[in-house]
Amino acid sequence: MLKKLFAGLTLAASAAGFGLAAHAGYPERPIQAVIPWGAGGATDNVMRSLSPYVEKELGGKLILSNRPGGTAVIGTSYVLGQQPNGYTLLLGAENPQLYPVLGLAQFDYGALHPINLIGQNVAVIATHADSPYNSMADLLAAARANPGTLRMGGAGAGALPSTVHAMINAVGELKVREVTFGGDGPGITALMGKHIDFMPLSLAAAKELIRTGKLKALAVVNAEEIPELPGVEPISKALPAIAEYLPWGPFWGVWVHKDTPEDIKQKLTAAYARAVASPEFQTFLKNYGAKSLNLSGDEASQYLQRWQSVTAWSMYKAKAVATSPDTLGIARP
């Protein structure tokens, strides 16, 4: 009996050892890293800045490819459809957490495994340098005087601009025409070309352009001023009631297919954790106006659930969505 028990334990230990060693050579070929947004936007810039440090830690090559469209549904769906072998990553942002409530898709980030939540940012309402508007109050007054005529840059339902717009409409009124782009990069180009009047953007995407005077900041989507944009008023000055939705902001992260082998998940998680924590990338985030998160495992899952709860319920209250989040199992914040 003892002999059989010992043999069983030996086999179990061997199996466990084999499991850990099964993909010891990973990555043995380049890894496809899908960015579901256009080139030049905040997500694209963050991921392209981080990737060299990840390659160094992982000992492999990342091939970054942009697959924009459908508020990141196209790129996210592509990753979900690939083999769960660790050779396809999703380098995304917050948007999939709103897919079910918006009816864009039946999945959210629960369908994927979070490797790392890299960082978060605040949003800023920006206009072009020659705009007649100098504050959020100016913009709201113009929209009230001519409802439906101002052109707001957007990136699709559930993207940062539409979410910020919904929060504003929950406590006030901002009737505009939304012009949709494949991400904040193309939207910024249109804004600087005066093809649109304003656009809610992540600070990461707009900070340097605001600093150099190529864009003008009307307000930060925050309850107080932020050090990165001194002198730019918080949106709560023009809309005090919006404070109940704050703080709020976009975030970036890396995901892999849920069925990816555990040892590969662990290797990716460790590599990304070290890369995000590197002094060089931390300096990049700070200069970019972003806050480091560097979350994985249960901490990442809890962050995702809270963000989904706060955002989905605020959009429902704003009547930006018709589906009550509780029917989708999204608890109240």
Buried (B, 14 or more C-beta within 10 A) or exposed (E): EEEEEEEEEEEEEEEEEEEEEEBEEBBEEEBBBBBBBBBBBBBBBBBBBBBBBBBEBBEBEBEBEBBBBBBBBBBBBBBBEBEBBBBBBBBBBBBBBBBBBBEBBEBBBBBBBBBBBBBBBBBBBBBBBEBEBEBBBBBBEBBEEEEEEBBBBBBBBBBBBBBBBBBBBBBBEBEBEBBBBBBBBBBBBBBBEEBBBBBBBBBBBBBBBBEEEBBBBBBBBBBEBBEBBEEBBBBBBBBEEBBEBBEBBBBBBBBBBEEBBEBBBBBBBBBBBBBBEBEEBBEBBEEBBBEBBBBBEEEBBEBBBEBBBBBBBBBBBBEBBEBEBEEEEBEEB
